[in-house]
């Protein structure tokens, strides 16, 4: 079994792969790759990581300031609604490895630095923050809530530029460097995630395959296919075409049939980003622009359409939400089909792995396929329910906030992420070391695209629906969508620059 935890953690948060630019908080890919291989620990124990690597702990100069913050309280406004940011605080220790790690992390921060953590749970963080801003209320040092609300709200002058916060070092391995690469504008950033939260992990999409069916169909070693760089959309399509739809005998397509693949609606974006597609890019000045109508993107959409819409080889859970009991979560029609050995492949987020642990048949983990073999890396998509952390402009004690966030993130790197990794991979009887390797790949290259998270003029949802329709109507759709989206981008950038100048 692989034991290089820091390499695993690099995979879990894309830390080292995307921060190559000299004007970003991160360092070079080569340097980070060397640094992240430095220390080892057996992940089966999910124990605290002991490391001498200076990039994995708070800087000595920052640590020297610890005494001046003793006795202070960090107040975090946390989402308690859909996709809650519920991994910030635990009232007591637990037998659950992740819950215990969260509790122990906070206890360490309290005992080592004298910092209390006060979490205010709120089902509507967005509205609470907006009202606090209008009233000048400075009750909250930090807010943690879903990306689909946090990113659009950045245009309303409510967040501080995190690259300018004293004691907050965004180049550290415990902050997600891929997020900076994708979501910053003009080298400014209003929201972060990393080891401090398990939600980006949980929201990362990956492929699962039924090992029993793979054996029955005499498929070649899919892990090796991935390692050889041959795991592509065409390769996947060739398998589910041959081992796809089988009617259950009632002569109609329904949720009881067999399928080559099961998905949910976010899978269309998972395939798109996995194939290297982009909605928005940034120019030389780090300003975003719409980049959807390209030959490459059209090719990707055609392949996704074939995978998901033709020959009944794929079952989409969201096509059956009105059919009880297939309404949500573990009851998704695609999830049930995979559990019942009626799907060879299943594309979902990592959070749903836990719901499959009692499956009779074993399953393996794979990354989302590449566009073709010339694509250098596998890319992963993160669901926009994942929590991002922001610092409101009302916070006037940002040096303390930066220190407290660094303390939490650094200790999360040592405690929470190893526990999460263990819990995610744990099976009834044994671990699949090959799937551990695949998770390295899945989490190593997460792609954060502003077009999806900022939701300009509803571009995110509209694009999903357009992928489902294919490219025959794409040009007409894009003509209307691009006009409104480009206007929204201009307003967003203007507000972003005004906010960051405060």
N, C-alpha and C positions, 0 to 999 in steps of 0.2 A: 504493500500500500504506500502510496505517496505520502511523504511526511513533511514536505517543505511548506510550512504554513504560510510564510510570508508570500511565497509564490501563489498560494491559494488565495490569500487575501488580495493580492494584486488582481487576481482574476475576479474576485468578488466585487471590486469597485473600479475597475478600469483605470487604476491610478496611474500606471506608468506609461500607458501606450499612446496617450493623446497630447502630452504636454511637451512637445518638441520645440515650440516656438520660444524664442528668447524673450519675447515681450509678454509671455504668460507667466502665472505664478510658478509653473512647473519647470523641471529641468529637462535634460535630454533623455530620449528613450533608452539609449545605451547605458547611461549612468544609472537610471532607475532600474533597469533590468539587472545590472550587477548588484545594486544595493538590495533589491528585494529577494535575492537568493541567499542572503547572508546567514540567516538563522533557521534552525529546525526545531520542531516539536511534534509529538504524536497527536494528530487531531482527534483520535478516539477519546482522549481525556478532556478535550476542550479546556485545557488549563491555561493559565495566564502566560502570555508570551514574555519571555525574558530576552531582551535584546540590547546590544550595545550600538546598534545602528542609529546615528544621530537623527536620521530622517523619520524615525518611527516614534520618537518621543518629543516632548516639548523642548524648545531651545533652552539652553542654560540661562540666557539673558531673560527669557520669559519666566522660567522657573524662579529666578532670583526675585521676581516681583510678588511671589506668592503670599508673603506675609501681609502685604498691604491690603489684600482682599479677604483676609480671614474675618469671618463673622458676617460677610455679605451674603445676600440671597439672590440667586438667578431665577427670575420669574419667566416661565415659558407658557405662552398661550398656545394650547395644542388642540388640534382637530379631534373631536370626539364623534364625528358623524361618519359619512361614507369614507371608507379606507382610513380609519382613524390613526393618528400618530400616537399610538398607545404603547410605544416601546421606550418612552422617556423615563417612566417612573414605576416602581413597584413598592408597595407598602411593606412587604415582608419577603423573606427568602422563600424559595420554592424548589421542588424536586425537578421542575421543568428546567432544562439547562439554559435556555435563553432568558427566561424570567429571573433565574438565579443570577445570571451574569449581569443583567440590568441592575438588579438590586445591589450586587457587590460592587459594580462600577460606581454607583451613586454613593455608596457607603465609603468607598475609597476616596472619592473627591471630597466628601465631607470631612473625613478624618485627616487626610493628607494636607488639604488646602483650607479647611474650615469653611467651605462653601455649601450652603443649603440650596436644594433644588425645589422650587415651588412650581407645581404644574397646575395651570388653570385650564380645565377641560371645557370645550365650547363646540357646539355642533355647527356654528356658523362663524368661523374665525374671520372670514373675509369681511362680513358686515361689522363685526366687533372692531376689527382694525380700522375700517373706514370711519366708524363713529368716533373711535378714540382719536384718530387723526384730526377730524373736524373739531373735536372738543379740546384738543391739546393734551389729552390724557397720556401720561407716561407710565402706566402701571405695568407694562410688559417689556421685558428686555429683549425677548426673542419670540417669534411665532413659528410654529411648525404646522403646515397644512398642505393639502394636495397641490401638486404641480399645476393642474388645470385651473386652479384658482389663483395660486401664487404668481404664476408667470404673467397672466393678463393684468393683475393688480399692480404690477411693477410700473405700468404706464400712468399711475395716478399719484406719483410723487410721494409714496408712502414708505419706501424702503431705502436703506442706506447702501452705498457702494461698499461691498465687503472687502474689496481689495485695499481699502483705505482704513480698515479697522485695526487699531493698535492691538498687538498681541495675537492677532489672527493670521496664521501663516497658511495660505491656501495652497502652497507648494507641497505641503506635507502629504505623505502617502495615505493618511486617513481621510483626506478630502478627495472627492471624485474629480479627477483631472479632466475626464471626458465631458463632464457637465460644463466646466469652464470653457472648453474648446467649442462646445456647441451653443451654449446659451448666453455667453458674454456678448456685449455690444461695445465697440470702441474700447475694448480691454477693461470694461467695467462689468461687475457682476453683482446681482441683487439677491441671489439665492444659492444655497449650497446643500449638498448632502454628502454622505460618506459613511464611515464606520459608525458615526453617531446615531445612525438609524438603520434598521433592517428593512425598511420599506422599499428602497430601490432594488434590493435583492429580490424581495417578494414580488415586485412588479416586473421583473425581467422575464421576457418570454424565451422559451426553449422548446425543443422537440423531445417527445418521449416515444419510444417504440416498444411494442409488446414482444418480448423475447420468445414467448411460445409460438406466436404466429410467425415471427421471423424464422424460427427453426422449422416450422411446418412448411414454410414456403422455400426453404433452403436458400435464404438470402446470404450473400457474402457478408463478411465481417464489417458492419456499418461503422464501427469505431475506426477501423483501419481506412475505410473510405474517407472519413473525416480527416484523419491524419495525413492522408495522401493528397488532400485538397480537392477531392473529386465529389464531395457532397454538395451538389448543385440543385437548382430548381428542376432542371431537366432530368437529373438522376432520380430525384424524388418522384417526379411525374411518371417516369418509366416504371417504377415499382407499383405505384397505386393504380396505374392503368392495367397492369397485369393482375394485381391482387386487390382489386377495388370492389366495386359494388356487387353484392349478391342479394337477391330478393329473398325474403323469409318465407315465401310461398303464397302470399296473398295477392300477388300480381299488382302491387302498388308500392310506390316509394314512401316509406315511413320510418319512424325512429327505431323500428325493430329489425331493420335490415342490417347487413354487414357493409362496411365502408372501408376504403383504403386509408382515410384520414378523418380525424375529428378536429374541429376548430371552434373558436368563438370569434366575434366580430372584429376584435382587435388584431386577429391573425393577419388580416390584409395588410396592415401597417407593419407587422412583424416581418412578413415576407418581403415587403417593399424595402424597409430599412436594412434587413438582413442581406439583401442583394445589392446593397450600396446605393439605393435610391435616396434622393434628397428632395425635400420640399423647399428648403431655404438654405442658401449658402451666404458667405460673407465676403465682401470685397477686400482690397488691400488695406483699406482703412477700418476693417473689422465692422462694417455696416452690413446689415442683412438685406438680401434681395431674393425675390421669388425665383426658383429654378426648377419648376415642375415640368414645363413643356420641352423636354429634351428627348433625343432619340433613345438614350439609355433608359430613361424612365418609361417611355412607351413600350420598350422591349420587356421591361420588368412587369409592367401591368398586364401585357399579353400573356406572359407565363403564369402569373398569379390567377388570371381569369381561367386559363386552361386547368390549372390545379384545382380550383375551388368551385367552378361553375359548370364544367362539362362532364358528361357521362355519369353523373350521380356518384362519383367516387369519393366525394367529401361531404360530411355532414356538418353544418354550421349550427351551433347551439342556439344562436339568436334567431334562427328561422323557426324555432319551436318553443319560444318562451311563453306562448299563449296556450301551450298544451301541458296541463298538469300531469305529472309532478316535475316537469322539466323547466322550472321557472328561474333557477339561479344556482350558483355555486356548485357544490358537489352533485346537484341534481341536474346539471346541464345534460342535454341529450347526448352531446359528444362525449362528456365525461363518463356517463353511464355506459355508452357503447364501448369505450376503451376498457373500462373495468370488466365488462362482460365478454371480453375477447372478440368484440365485433368491429374493432378498429385496429389496424396495424400501427398507425401513427396518431399522435395527439399533440397539438400545438397549443400551449397555454402558458401562464406565468408560473414562476417557481413556487409561489404560494400554494398552488394546487398540487404540488408533489406530495404534500403531507396528507391530502385526502385520498391518495392512491396507495398508501403504505399497507393497507389491508387487502389489496388486490391479491387474488389467488395466483395469477400468473405474474412472473417477474417482468420488470420493465427496465429499459435503459434510457439514458439521457444523451441527447445530441444537440448541437447548435442549430440555429436556423440556417437553411442552405444558402450558399453563395449564388450569385448570378451565373457565373461560369468559372472554369478552372483558372482563368487569368486573374480573378479577383484575389488579392493577396491575403486578406483576413476574413474571418467570419465576424459579422456584426450582430448585435443584439438590440432589441427595442425594449424600452421601459414604459410600462403603462403610466398614464398621467395621474393616476391616483396616488402614486408614491409621494411621500412627504418631502417637502423642501423646507429649509430653515432660512428665515429672514430676520433682519434687525430693523425695527421701525425707526423712522426719523425722529420720533419723539424721545427715543432713548438717548440721554445725554451722558451716560456713563459707559461708553462703548469700550474703553480700555479693559474694564472689569469683565464686560460681556465677552470680549474677544478671548481673554484669559480663560474664563469658565468654559467656553465652547471648545477651546483647545484641550483643556483638561478632560472634558467628557469624551471628545473624539479620540484622543490618544488612548485613554483607558478602554474605550469601546473597541479599538483596534486589538487590544491585548485580550479582552474578555468576551465581548458580545459577539463579534464576528466569528471567532472560532466556535462558539457555542451554536450560533445560527447555522454555520456550515455543517456541523455535526448533526444537528437535528434535521436539516433538510435531507441529508444523505442517508440517515439511519433507516435500515430495513428491518424486517422481522428477524432475520437470522444472520445476515452478513451484508457487508458493503460491496458495492461494485466499483472496484478501483478504476476501471475504464470510464465509468460515468463520472468519477471524480475528475479524471483528466478532461472529460468533455465539459464539465462545469467550469474548469479553468478557462476553457476557450469561450464559453458562453458569457462569463462575466468579465473577461479581459477587455472586450471591445464593445462597450455600450455606446450607442449612438444617440445623442440628444439633439433634436432638430427643433429650432425655434418655431417653425411653421406648425408643428404639432402642439407644442406646449403653450405657445402664446395664443393660439386659437384665433388668429386674425380673421374676422368676418366668418367665423364658423368653418374655416378652411379644413380643420382636422376631420370633423364628421363628414363634411361634404366630399372630401377626397376618398374616404373609405367607401362611401356609397358609389362613387364614380369608378373605383377599382372593380367593384362588384358588377358594374355594367360593362366593363371592358373599354377598349380604346375606340370603338366605332363612333361614340358620341363625345370623345374626350376633347377634341378641338373646340367644339361648340361650348361645352361646359367650361373649359379653361378660359375662353374669351370673356365670359361674364365673371367668373370667379377671380381671375387675376386682377381685374380692375378694382374690385372692392377690396381685395387682399392687399394690393399695392398701396391703396389709400390708407388702409389700416396700419401698414408697416410704417409709413411716413409719420403718422400721428404717434405711433408707439415710440419710434426713435426720438422724435421731438420731446415727448414727455420724459423719456428715459434720460436724455441729456439734461433737461431742466432739473430733474430730480437729482441726478448725480452731481450737479453743480452746487447743491445746497450744503 
